[in-house]
Amino acid sequence: MRYDSDWVYVNMGNHHYQKRPVKVGPRLKDRAVIHEGLNPGEHVVIEGALLLRAEQGSALQKRQDQR
């Protein structure tokens, strides 16, 4: 499963988030239909994703530095 550039952060609980690719259908203003990549009842980040993205980059850099 590979999608170009559509992805979301899914709340995994206990302040953990997973970046997940999604297949997006029709979009209207601030809403979109998600065809694949999420399960019913999962919660996605709708505010603060830039902060999560920055933290993800920082964590990746730390792992690379430890090698």
C-alpha positions in Angstrom: 0.0 0.0 0.0 1.6 3.2 -1.1 0.0 6.6 -1.4 1.8 9.7 -2.8 1.6 12.4 -0.1 -1.6 11.9 1.9 -1.0 10.8 5.4 -2.4 11.5 8.9 -1.1 11.1 12.5 -3.2 8.6 14.4 -3.5 8.8 18.2 -2.3 5.5 19.5 -2.9 6.4 23.2 -0.6 7.4 26.0 0.8 10.4 24.0 2.0 8.2 21.1 1.1 8.9 17.5 1.7 7.0 14.3 2.2 8.6 10.9 0.0 6.6 8.5 -0.6 6.9 4.8 -4.2 7.2 3.7 -6.1 7.2 0.4 -8.2 10.3 0.2 -11.4 10.7 -1.8 -13.4 13.9 -2.4 -12.4 17.0 -0.5 -14.6 19.9 0.5 -13.1 22.9 2.3 -11.7 21.4 5.6 -13.1 17.9 5.2 -12.1 14.9 3.2 -13.3 11.3 2.7 -10.7 8.7 3.7 -11.1 5.6 1.6 -8.2 3.6 3.1 -5.7 3.7 5.9 -8.0 4.3 8.9 -10.2 2.0 10.9 -13.6 3.1 12.4 -13.2 4.8 15.7 -9.5 5.8 15.3 -8.7 9.4 16.3 -6.5 11.6 14.0 -4.6 14.7 14.8 -6.4 17.8 13.4 -4.3 20.5 15.2 -0.7 20.4 16.1 0.5 18.1 13.4 3.4 20.4 12.6 4.7 19.9 16.1 4.5 16.2 15.8 6.3 16.3 12.5 9.1 18.4 14.0 9.4 15.9 16.9 9.5 13.0 14.5 12.3 14.6 12.6 14.2 15.2 15.8 13.8 11.6 16.9 15.0 10.4 13.5 18.0 12.6 13.7 18.9 11.2 17.2 18.7 7.6 15.9 20.9 8.4 13.0 23.4 10.2 15.3 23.6 7.1 17.6 24.7 4.8 14.7 
